Amino acid sequence: MSPPEDALRHSLIEDAQGLAYGTTMAALGIVILTHLGLVTGQTAGLAVLISYATGWAFGPVFFAINLPFYVFGYLRMGWLFTVKTFVAVALLSSLSLWLPTQVSFATLNPWVGAVLFGFISGSALLALFRHGASLGGIGIVALILQDRLGWRAGWVQLGFDVILFALAFLVIEARLVLVSFVGALVVNLVIAINHRRDRYVAT
């Protein structure tokens, strides 16, 4: 016997906690990433590359890049998903400016940092996905393709990452691109293995 539909939905408080956790962990991941001079995939990776190339802060760039995707998200995923995603992006943009003033690293091996970034960011995205949000951009497209075509969101984002990482060779050292790829791979594996609508259906 299936549980009632209301039992499968998150409450407002649960959604707030999920968005707070997801965006804070994502911001911590960005702190690790930029401290090491690494890059990542998806919209965040594009914002990081632009930040490195221009000297602009990640937060405002990330917020601006996501603006066009809200229309697409509204048309395909509905207003609630779009509002939650807007809130998540705004929170991450703000936290990415504030958190570096609160956290620093005396020692952080790049390879270890890349893996930690992957686990932290993967868990952050899972929390946001499971509470009906994303971090915008390619994440919206990946979720649509997963829902409509059955393609795993992680694998879709991995394909986008390959293109983005090719561009990264023009901005940072090749060694750092290779280390960065480990982190992005961990992120996408965490999502691909754990984000299953047939196992977790609450919205």
N, C-alpha and C positions, 0 to 999 in steps of 0.2 A: 504494500500500500504506500502510495506516494504521500509525502508531507503536504499540508495545505500550502497554497501559494504564498500566503503572508509569512509563513515560517521560513521561506526561502529568501526573503528580502531583508536587507540591512536597515536598521533604524537610522534616524538622523544622527544620533550620537555615534553609532558604529561607523557611519560614513565619514563623520568629522574626524574620528580617530584614525581611520584608514588613510584619509587624505593627509592628515598631520604626519603620520608615520612615514608614508610614502614620499612626501616631499622633503621631509627632514633627512631621511636616509639618502635620497637622491642628491640633496645638497652636499651631504658629507662625501658622497662619491665624487662629486665635482671638485671638492676641496682636495681630495687625494689626487685626482687626475691632473689638475692644473698645477699642483705643487710639484709633481714629477715632470711636467711638461709633456704629458701624453695627450692622446686624442681618443675619442670614442665614436660610435656610429650614431645613426638616427639624427633627429633635429638638433639634439644637444651637441653631437659631434660637429655638425656644421657651424653651430654657434661658437664652439671652442676654437675651430679653425679660423673663423673670422676674428675672434678675439685675439688670437696669437698674431694674426697677420696685420691687424690694425691697432692693437693696443687698447681697444674698447673693452669695457667690462663684459663678462659673460652674461650677467643677468639681463641687462637691457637688450642685448643682441638676441638672446634666446626668446625673450618676450615678443620682440618685434617680428622675428621669423615666423612665429606661430600664428600671428594675426590672420593671415589668409586662410588658414586651415579651419577656423571656427565655422565659417560658412559651410564648407564641405562637411564638417562634422555634424552640424545641425541638420543638413539635408539628409544625410545618410544614417546618423546615429540618434537623432532626436535632441531636444533642448536640454534634457537633464544631463545627458552625457557631456554635452557641450559646455554647460555651466560648470560642471564638476571639473572638466578639463581646464577651463579658463582659470578656475580657482587654483588648481594644482600648478599650472604654469606660473601664475602670478606669485604663489607662495615660493616655488623653487627659485624664481628670479630674484625675489627679495632675500631669501635665506642664503643664496649663493654670494650675496654682497656682505651679509652680516656674519655668517659662520666663520669665514677666514680670520676674523678679528677675535674669535673665541677658541680656535683650534690651530695648533701648529705641530710640526713634526721635527724632532731633532735627528732621527734616523728613520729612513723608510726606503728599503730596497725596492728598486723599480719593478722587478718581477713580482715580488710579494705584494707591492702596492697595486699592481695591475689586477692580480687575482682578488685581493680584498675589494677593490673597486667593482669588479665583476659580481661578486657575491652580494655586496651591499646594494648596488644598483639593480641587480636582478630581483632582490627581495622588495625593493622599493616599487619597481614596476608591477610586480605581482600584486602588491597591496592596492595600487591604484587601479589596475585592471579589475580586480575582484570587487572593487567598490564603484565600478561603473565610470572610471575616469582613465585618462592617459596623460602623457606629457606632450600631447599634440603632434603635429607634423606627420611623419611617417608612421608613428604609432597608431594614428587614426586609420590610415590606409591599411596597416597590417591587421588591425582588429576587424575591419570590414571584410577583408579577404578571408580571414579565419572564419567569420560567421557565415559568409555567403558561399565560399568555395571549399571550406574545410582545410585551408592551408594554415599551418601553425604560424602564429604571429611571430615567434622567434626566428623561424627560417626566412620569412619575408623580410624582416628587419636585417637579417644577416646578409641578404643579397644587396640591400641598400648600403650596408656597411662596406662591402667590398668596393663599391664605386667610390664611396667617401674616402676610404683609406688609400685608394690610388691617388686621390687629390692631396692627401696628407703628405705624400713624399715631396710635394712642392713647397711645403711650409715648414716641416720639422725634419730632424735627422732620420735617416733610414732606420737606425737602431731603435729610436724611440717609436717609430711606426710599428716595428715588429713587436716591441713590448706592449704597445697599445692594443695590438690585435689580440693578444692573449686575454686582456681584460674584456674586450668586446665579445670575444668568443664565449667567455664564462657567462657574461650577461645573457646572451642569447640562448645558451644551453640551459640555464636556469629557467628561462621563460618557456622554452620549447618543451622541456620535460615536465614542468609543473603547471603550466597554464592550460588546463583541460576542462572544457565546458561540460564534458560528460562526467567529470569527477567533482566539479565545483560549479554550482549553478546559481548561487545566490547573487543578486544584483542590487 
